[in-house]
Amino acid sequence: MWNRVERTQVAAPPGRVWQVLRELHADAHVERGVEARELAWTATSDDGTELRWWFRLDPSWQGTQVEHGCRPARSTEGDGDVASRDAVRAALVRTLREVKARAEQV
């Protein structure tokens, strides 16, 4: 089973990053982790594959380390093609850039 994870450092406290994540994913049914440091949900892709998405926040000296990842909710034969996995990676990177930009706005 494949797994894609991207990370970025955000110059903002975890509370501000959490606020941005809630704004971006207000319509998603989410499960909140301990101390509001994890946001996770399952969504169905265009090809019918259930994907598990998540954000994890870790406080750091510079603000917040943000991890954004995705994997199939369950193993399937072949687990999708490389192009699909590359598209997921691009979506992860794009979303992290948006989270960073919004959280660092003054």
Buried (B, 14 or more C-beta within 10 A) or exposed (E): EBEBEBEBEBEBBBEBBBBBBBEBBEEBEBEEBEEBBBBBBBEEBEEEBEBBBBBBBEEEEEBBBBBBBBBBBEEEEEBBEEEBBEBBBEBBBEBBEEBBEBBBEE
